[in-house]
Amino acid sequence: MRNQLVSADRQAHAVMQKLMSPGLLMKSRGICIHGPVLLHLPAMSFTYFSGSTIPSMPPILVVAVLLTISNLFMTYAWYGHLKDHAHQPLWIAVLVSWGVAFFEYLVQVPANRFGNDHHISLGQLKILQEVITLAVFVPFAIYYMNRPLSWNFLWAGCCMLGAVYFIFNDPAAKAEKHESTATAQAANEPVTHQEASSPLPAVTHTSRED
């Protein structure tokens, strides 16, 4: 019996070492993630996104999926108390919304960090966030809050799509992406001994005959 317990303990220890190894490859719904695991949720496995790679999905799509999940929590935290806690004290609504917002930040912070690490500019992250917020808010307002919406929401959505077009075609954003890519490549290139040391200029002695 004791030998079985020792064997089980060794197996558990080996599994934990594999989970904490930097070279871990996790697959969750077609998404491959390399890196040490900090959090595991049923829907998706998260890592510290700096330096991680998700080859099966474009970075912009990964950010959009994560921001959509975070916006589901954010929208309820902002407006759900108007229906579910309207007749309760304000402090209860604040605490409930605060608790829901925790899960929003649990997804939103890694999403923005991942986008920034993959050269998506700050303006692009913000506009993408606003478009997703509106896309999540409209069905939430209709089906959960039972609030009527007008055609103005459609025109507002069209304006948001225009904002997406202009911000993703901004020359400044493209220059920022190019600069950050060049900086990252320069940081990864090894510095040779000859480049690291600044050679002194060669001094030549010439003899002048009178």
Phi, psi and chi 1 to 4 in degrees:
 res  aa     phi    psi   chi1   chi2   chi3   chi4
   1 MET       -  -41.3 -177.7   66.0  179.6      -
   2 ARG   -66.9  -39.4 -179.0  177.9 -179.9 -178.3
   3 ASN   -63.7  -36.4  -67.1  -26.1      -      -
   4 GLN   -65.8  -40.0  -66.9  178.3   -7.5      -
   5 LEU   -65.2  -41.1  -67.7  175.3      -      -
   6 VAL   -64.5  -41.2  172.2      -      -      -
   7 SER   -63.8  -42.4  177.3      -      -      -
   8 ALA   -64.0  -38.9      -      -      -      -
   9 ASP   -65.2  -39.1 -178.7   70.0      -      -
  10 ARG   -66.2  -40.1  -70.9  177.8  178.4  176.0
  11 GLN   -63.9  -42.3  -67.8  178.0   -1.0      -
  12 ALA   -63.4  -39.3      -      -      -      -
  13 HIS   -64.9  -39.1 -177.1   68.7      -      -
  14 ALA   -65.4  -39.2      -      -      -      -
  15 VAL   -64.7  -41.8  171.3      -      -      -
  16 MET   -64.2  -38.2  -70.3  -60.2  -62.8      -
  17 GLN   -64.4  -37.6  -74.7 -177.0  -22.1      -
  18 LYS   -66.3  -39.6  -69.9 -178.3  179.7 -180.0
  19 LEU   -65.4  -32.5  -71.7  175.8      -      -
  20 MET   -93.0    1.2  -63.0  -53.2  -64.5      -
  21 SER   -73.8  140.3   62.0      -      -      -
  22 PRO   -64.2  -26.4  -20.4   31.8      -      -
  23 GLY   -89.1   17.0      -      -      -      -
  24 LEU   -65.1  137.7  176.5   66.8      -      -
  25 LEU  -116.7  114.9  172.9   63.8      -      -
  26 MET  -112.2  141.9  -64.2 -167.0   65.2      -
  27 LYS  -119.3  126.8  -66.4 -177.1  178.6 -179.8
  28 SER  -143.7  106.8  177.7      -      -      -
  29 ARG    56.9   45.4  -64.1 -170.3  179.6 -177.8
  30 GLY    80.4    6.7      -      -      -      -
  31 ILE  -108.5  123.0  -60.6  177.3      -      -
  32 CYS  -102.9  129.5  -58.8      -      -      -
  33 ILE  -129.9  128.7  -57.9  177.5      -      -
  34 HIS  -103.5  140.6  -61.6  -87.5      -      -
  35 GLY   134.4  168.8      -      -      -      -
  36 PRO   -67.2  136.4   23.4  -32.9      -      -
  37 VAL   -85.6  125.9  178.5      -      -      -
  38 LEU  -107.0  -25.0  -64.1 -174.0      -      -
  39 LEU  -152.8  139.1  176.5   64.4      -      -
  40 HIS  -131.0  118.3  178.6   73.6      -      -
  41 LEU  -114.7  156.2  -66.3  177.7      -      -
  42 PRO   -59.0  -35.0  -23.9   33.1      -      -
  43 ALA   -78.6  -30.2      -      -      -      -
  44 MET  -163.4  148.5 -176.7  170.6  -66.0      -
  45 SER   -97.8  128.8  -61.1      -      -      -
  46 PHE  -107.3  149.0  -66.8   92.6      -      -
  47 THR  -128.8  174.0   63.6      -      -      -
  48 TYR   -70.7  108.3 -177.7   83.3      -      -
  49 PHE   -70.6  -12.1  -76.4  110.9      -      -
  50 SER   -66.6  116.7  177.9      -      -      -
  51 GLY    85.7   -2.2      -      -      -      -
  52 SER   -81.3  159.8   62.5      -      -      -
  53 THR  -129.0  138.3   57.2      -      -      -
  54 ILE  -127.5   84.0  -56.4 -176.8      -      -
  55 PRO   -71.0  -20.4   24.6  -32.3      -      -
  56 SER   -83.2   -8.2   59.4      -      -      -
  57 MET  -137.1  141.6  -66.5  177.0   63.5      -
  58 PRO   -63.2  146.8  -19.1   30.8      -      -
  59 PRO   -56.2  -40.0  -26.0   34.2      -      -
  60 ILE   -64.6  -33.5 -170.5   66.7      -      -
  61 LEU   -72.4  -38.4 -175.6   57.5      -      -
  62 VAL   -61.0  -45.4  175.0      -      -      -
  63 VAL   -62.3  -42.4  174.2      -      -      -
  64 ALA   -63.4  -41.0      -      -      -      -
  65 VAL   -65.4  -45.5  170.2      -      -      -
  66 LEU   -65.6  -40.7  -65.4  178.5      -      -
  67 LEU   -67.6  -31.6  -71.4  179.9      -      -
  68 THR   -65.4  -42.7  -59.8      -      -      -
  69 ILE   -63.0  -44.7  -62.8  172.9      -      -
  70 SER   -65.2  -34.2   69.9      -      -      -
  71 ASN   -70.5  -27.1  -90.7  -85.0      -      -
  72 LEU   -61.3  -43.9  -66.8  174.1      -      -
  73 PHE   -70.5  -41.1  -67.8  104.4      -      -
  74 MET   -63.8  -43.8 -175.9 -157.8   74.8      -
  75 THR   -63.1  -41.3  -57.0      -      -      -
  76 TYR   -68.9  -39.1 -178.6   82.8      -      -
  77 ALA   -62.4  -34.0      -      -      -      -
  78 TRP   -79.6  -39.7  -80.2   36.9      -      -
  79 TYR  -124.0  -14.2  -51.7  107.3      -      -
  80 GLY   -64.2  -30.1      -      -      -      -
  81 HIS   -68.1  -20.8   60.8   89.0      -      -
  82 LEU   -64.9  -22.5  -60.7  176.4      -      -
  83 LYS  -104.3  -47.1  175.6 -178.3  177.8 -179.0
  84 ASP   -85.0  -25.1  -62.4  -27.3      -      -
  85 HIS  -129.5   29.3  -51.6  -75.0      -      -
  86 ALA   -65.4  -31.6      -      -      -      -
  87 HIS  -104.1   14.7  -57.6  -68.5      -      -
  88 GLN  -105.4  162.9  -66.0  179.8  -16.2      -
  89 PRO   -59.3  153.9  -24.8   33.8      -      -
  90 LEU   -61.2  -36.8 -179.8   60.9      -      -
  91 TRP   -66.5  -29.5   65.0  -89.2      -      -
  92 ILE   -68.7  -44.9  -65.8  179.9      -      -
  93 ALA   -61.8  -38.5      -      -      -      -
  94 VAL   -65.6  -44.3  170.0      -      -      -
  95 LEU   -66.3  -41.2  -70.6  179.0      -      -
  96 VAL   -64.1  -46.1  171.1      -      -      -
  97 SER   -64.0  -37.4  -61.8      -      -      -
  98 TRP   -63.1  -42.8 -168.6   14.3      -      -
  99 GLY   -64.6  -39.2      -      -      -      -
 100 VAL   -68.4  -37.7  174.0      -      -      -
 101 ALA   -65.1  -24.1      -      -      -      -
 102 PHE   -59.3  -42.4  167.7   77.4      -      -
 103 PHE   -70.2  -29.2  -64.1   98.1      -      -
 104 GLU   -61.5  -49.6  172.6 -150.9  -15.7      -
 105 TYR   -68.3  -26.6  -81.2   84.4      -      -
 106 LEU   -63.1  -25.1 -157.3   62.7      -      -
 107 VAL  -106.4  -36.5 -174.3      -      -      -
 108 GLN   -68.3  -40.4  175.1  -98.8  126.4      -
 109 VAL   -65.1  -48.5  172.1      -      -      -
 110 PRO   -61.9  -33.3  -23.0   33.3      -      -
 111 ALA   -63.0  -48.2      -      -      -      -
 112 ASN   -68.9  -35.5  -73.1  -46.1      -      -
 113 ARG   -67.2  -41.0  178.7  167.9  -68.3 -172.3
 114 PHE   -63.9  -43.3  177.2   81.7      -      -
 115 GLY   -63.0  -41.1      -      -      -      -
 116 ASN   -65.1  -39.6 -177.5   71.6      -      -
 117 ASP   -67.4  -23.2  -70.0  -15.3      -      -
 118 HIS  -104.4   28.9  -74.2   75.4      -      -
 119 HIS    64.5   32.4  -45.8  -61.0      -      -
 120 ILE   -92.2  123.1  -58.9  175.0      -      -
 121 SER   -69.3  165.4   69.0      -      -      -
 122 LEU   -63.0  -41.6 -171.2   63.9      -      -
 123 GLY   -64.4  -39.1      -      -      -      -
 124 GLN   -65.7  -39.7  -67.8  171.1  -11.6      -
 125 LEU   -62.8  -39.7  -70.7  172.5      -      -
 126 LYS   -68.3  -46.7  179.6   59.4  178.9  176.1
 127 ILE   -64.3  -40.0  -68.6  -62.0      -      -
 128 LEU   -61.6  -39.5 -171.7   61.8      -      -
 129 GLN   -61.8  -43.4  159.0   73.6   19.5      -
 130 GLU   -66.7  -40.0  -63.7  -61.4  -26.8      -
 131 VAL   -64.6  -44.7  171.5      -      -      -
 132 ILE   -65.9  -37.2  -66.1  174.5      -      -
 133 THR   -59.7  -44.9  -61.7      -      -      -
 134 LEU   -67.2  -39.1 -174.9   60.4      -      -
 135 ALA   -66.0  -32.6      -      -      -      -
 136 VAL   -80.4  -36.2  171.5      -      -      -
 137 PHE   -67.3  -38.4  174.1   78.8      -      -
 138 VAL   -61.4  -54.1  169.5      -      -      -
 139 PRO   -66.5  -29.7   19.5  -30.4      -      -
 140 PHE   -64.2  -43.9  174.9   82.6      -      -
 141 ALA   -67.0  -35.6      -      -      -      -
 142 ILE   -78.0  -52.0  -64.7  175.2      -      -
 143 TYR   -90.5  -26.7  -63.3  107.2      -      -
 144 TYR  -101.6  -45.2 -170.2   81.7      -      -
 145 MET   -88.4  -12.0  -59.9  -65.1  -68.0      -
 146 ASN    56.8   45.4  -62.7  -39.8      -      -
 147 ARG  -109.6  134.5  -57.5  -65.7  177.5   87.4
 148 PRO   -74.6  145.6   27.3  -33.4      -      -
 149 LEU  -122.1  149.8  -61.8  179.4      -      -
 150 SER  -101.4  174.9   64.7      -      -      -
 151 TRP   -66.1  -15.3  -76.0   99.8      -      -
 152 ASN   -62.1  -27.1  -72.3  -23.2      -      -
 153 PHE   -66.3  -34.5  -80.6   86.1      -      -
 154 LEU   -66.6  -44.0  176.7   60.9      -      -
 155 TRP   -66.7  -35.5  -47.5  136.8      -      -
 156 ALA   -63.3  -39.3      -      -      -      -
 157 GLY   -64.3  -37.9      -      -      -      -
 158 CYS   -63.7  -39.5  -67.3      -      -      -
 159 CYS   -63.9  -37.6  -68.0      -      -      -
 160 MET   -65.4  -38.9  -66.3  -63.7  -65.2      -
 161 LEU   -63.4  -37.2  -67.1  177.8      -      -
 162 GLY   -62.9  -39.4      -      -      -      -
 163 ALA   -63.0  -38.4      -      -      -      -
 164 VAL   -61.5  -44.8  170.9      -      -      -
 165 TYR   -59.7  -47.6  171.9   79.5      -      -
 166 PHE   -69.8  -38.6  -73.8  110.6      -      -
 167 ILE   -73.8  -31.2 -157.8   68.2      -      -
 168 PHE   -83.5   -8.6  -84.3   86.6      -      -
 169 ASN  -111.8   20.0  -72.4  -84.6      -      -
 170 ASP   -73.9  124.0 -175.6   14.2      -      -
 171 PRO   -60.8  -33.9  -22.9   33.2      -      -
 172 ALA   -64.3  -39.6      -      -      -      -
 173 ALA   -66.5  -39.2      -      -      -      -
 174 LYS   -66.0  -39.0  -67.0 -178.6  178.7  179.8
 175 ALA   -65.9  -39.0      -      -      -      -
 176 GLU   -63.3  -40.7  179.4 -176.5  -10.4      -
 177 LYS   -65.3  -42.2  179.2  178.6  179.6  179.2
 178 HIS   -64.4  -41.3  178.2   73.1      -      -
 179 GLU   -66.4  -42.6 -178.5 -179.9   -3.4      -
 180 SER   -67.2  -35.2   59.9      -      -      -
 181 THR   -66.1  -43.5  -56.1      -      -      -
 182 ALA   -64.5  -38.6      -      -      -      -
 183 THR   -65.0  -41.9  -56.8      -      -      -
 184 ALA   -65.0  -40.1      -      -      -      -
 185 GLN   -66.4  -39.8  -68.2  176.9   -7.3      -
 186 ALA   -65.5  -35.7      -      -      -      -
 187 ALA   -69.9  -28.1      -      -      -      -
 188 ASN   -86.0  -15.0  -67.0  -30.8      -      -
 189 GLU   -76.1  133.7  -69.5  179.6   -5.0      -
 190 PRO   -70.4  142.2   25.4  -33.5      -      -
 191 VAL   -94.0  120.1  180.0      -      -      -
 192 THR   -76.2  163.5   61.4      -      -      -
 193 HIS   -64.7  -33.7  178.6   71.6      -      -
 194 GLN   -69.9  -35.1 -176.5  177.0    2.1      -
 195 GLU   -74.8  -32.6  -66.9  175.5  -11.3      -
 196 ALA   -71.5  -38.3      -      -      -      -
 197 SER   -93.5  131.9   59.8      -      -      -
 198 SER   -85.5  110.9   56.1      -      -      -
 199 PRO   -69.4  144.6   26.0  -33.3      -      -
 200 LEU   -77.5  145.9  -64.7  175.3      -      -
 201 PRO   -64.2  140.3   22.4  -31.9      -      -
 202 ALA   -68.9  135.9      -      -      -      -
 203 VAL  -109.2  122.3  179.0      -      -      -
 204 THR  -109.4  137.8   56.7      -      -      -
 205 HIS  -104.5  125.4  -63.6  -81.4      -      -
 206 THR  -115.3  137.6   58.2      -      -      -
 207 SER   -99.4  130.9   59.7      -      -      -
 208 ARG  -107.8  123.2 -179.1  177.5  178.7 -177.2
 209 GLU   -91.3  127.2  -63.4  179.6   -4.7      -
 210 ASP   -80.0      -  -65.3  -25.8      -      -
